[in-house]
Amino acid sequence: STSPGKEDDARRLGAYDFVLTKKNGWGTEVANRFDLMVDAVSADHDLAPYLGALRKDGAAVLLGVPEKPLSIHSFLLISRRRNLTASLIGGVRETQEMLDYCGKSGIVSDIELIPIQKVNEAWEDVVRTVRLLKEDSRVDGERIAVVGFCMGGRLAFLSAEWLGREIHCAVSFYGGGIGAPKGYFPGQTEVPLSHVE
C-alpha cells in the first residue's frame, strides 16, 4: 500500500505482512516473492517493481485502469516467465469460485450490512464520503467514482443524478428498484453511468 494507515486494517483482516510502496527500495525487499499479484490501482504507477516481486511463472492481474498507457520492459516478463493479464469482471461461476476459495482459506472482507430501513443514512454516508474525499489532499478530486451492488447499486445509480459533477462516474451492479417494471428511472445525469443487471 502507499498508505501506512492501512496496515492495522490489513493485519486485522489476516495479512501476515505489509509492504509500504512509498518507501525507497521496497521492490528489492519483496523481489521474486509472490506467485500472484492483483493490481487494482487506477492511478498512474510504475509496474516494474510489482512485476519484479513475482516469482518464476508468477502472474499479475490488472483490475485498475490508469489514465495513461502502461509502459513495461518485456524482459521483466520474459526473464522469469511472468504473466501479465487483466480482467474487467467475473461472471457468476468465477465469483462463486472466488468465494469458495476465500471460505476455505479464511479470507474475509470488511463490509457493513445496512438494512433497507436505513437507506437514507446510507445515502448520507455516500454524500459525506464523496465530500471528504474531495477535501483530502491525497485524493485526485476529479477521479472519484461511486460503485455499488444491490441496494448500493441503486445508491451509485442515484449518485450519478443527484451528486452531479461532485463525482467522475458511477457504476451500479444489480441495483435494486431500477428500471421496469415499476422501477426508478433517473433524470438527466451529468456524469458517465454504467448499470449492470
N, C-alpha and C positions, 0 to 999 in steps of 0.2 A: 504494500500500500504506500501511497505518497503521504498518508496522514498517520502520525504516531498515535493520534487519538482513537484509532480503530483497533489498536492492539488488545485492549481489555475485552471488547466485544468478540473479537476473533478467538481469543483464548476461552472465553465463556462458552462459545459455540463449539469448542472442541479442537481448535487449532493447537498443534504442539510446537509450532514455531511461527515467527512473524518476521517478515523482511521489509525494511523501510527503504523504498526505492528512491528516496530523495537523498539518501546518504551516499557520498562518494565511494565508488568501488564496490557497491552492493552486488553487482553482477559477478565479480570474481568469487565472492563468498558462496554463491549458490551455483557456480558453473557445473554443468553435467549432473545435476541433482534430481531433476524431475522427469517422470515419464509422460505427464500430461500437464498442459497449462491452458487455462481458459482465460482469454483476454477480452474483457467486457468494456475496455476503456474507449470512449468515443473522442477523447481529446487527442491532439497530435502527440505522438511519442515515438521514441526510438525503439524498434523491435529487437535490435541486435542483442542487448543484454538478456532479454527474455528468451530469445531463441538459444543463446549460449547456455542458459540454465537447463536446457533439455538434455537428457541422456541420449545415447545412440538409439535410433528408432523412435525417439520421443515425438510427441505431436503437440502443436499449438493450435488452438481453435479460436478463431476471431469471431466475436459477437458484436463488438463495438464498431461504429462507423465514423472514423476520424474525418475531418473536413478535407484534409489534403491527402493525396495518394500516398500509399506506403512505399518506402524505399528500403530494400534489404539487399545485402550482398549474398548471392546464391551460395557462396562457399560455406556460409553458416548452416545451410541445409544439407548440402552435398557431403561435407566432411564427416558428418555423423549420421547420415541417412535420416535426418529430421524431417518431419512432415508439417506443412502449414496448410490449414484448411479453415473453413468458415461455415457458419450456419445462420440462417435467418430465424427459423423457429421449428421446433419438432412437432410432429403430429401426435395423436393420442397414444399410439404404440410407443413411440420414443419417450414421451413424457412418463408413461407408466413404467418403462424400463428404468428410467432415471429415479423415479420414486421408489421402486422396488430396491434398487441398488442402495439408495440413501437409507432406506429402512434396515437393510441387512448390515450396513456399515456404520450405523449410529450417527449419520449425518443429519443435522437438524437445521431448521431455519428460524429466524426471528420474525414472527408475524404478530399482528394484532387482529383478532376477530371482532368485528363490530356488528352488533345486532341491527336489524333494519330500523328499529325504533330510534337508533342514534345516528341516522343518516345525516341529519342536519349538523351534528357535531363533527362527523367525518368530513363533511364539506368544509366546515370552518377550519379543520386541520389542513386540508388541501390548500386553501387560500393562505393560511398563516405560513405554511411551509414554503410555498412559492415566493411569498414576500420576504421571508427570512433568507432564502437562497439568493434573491436579487440583491440583498444588502451585504451578503458575505463576500469579502474581497477575494476569497479563494475560488469563487464560482464565476464562470462566464455567464452573466445575467442574460445574455442573448441566446443561450442554448439550454434553456430549461424546458423540459417536457413533462407531461403528466401521463403515466401509464397505469392502467388498472384492469383487473379481472373481475368478472361477475358484477357485483354492486360497485366495486371500484372502477370497473369498466364504464359504468354509467356516469360515475363522477368524472372520469377522464373525458368522456364524451361531452358532458356539460361544461367542463373546463374550457374546451375549445370555443364555446359560445360565450360563456359568462366572464372568463378571465381575459378574453381578447388578446391584446399584444403583451400581456404580462408573461405569457408562455410562448415557446417557439413552435411547439406542436403537441398533439395529443394522440394517444393510441389506446383504443378500447378493445379489449378481448372479451367476447361473450357478455357484453354489458346488458344487464337486466332491464327490461322495460323499454327497449329502444326499437323503433320501427313497428311494422304491422304484425299482428292485428292489435289495434287499440294501444299501440305503444307511443312513446315520445318521439317526436320528430323535431330536430333542432332548427333554430332560425339560421340566419347567415353567420358563418364563422369567419374570423379574421386570420386564422392560422391553419396550417395543414392538419387534417384529421384523418386517422385511419381507424376503421371499425371492422373487426374480425368477428364473424359469427360462426 
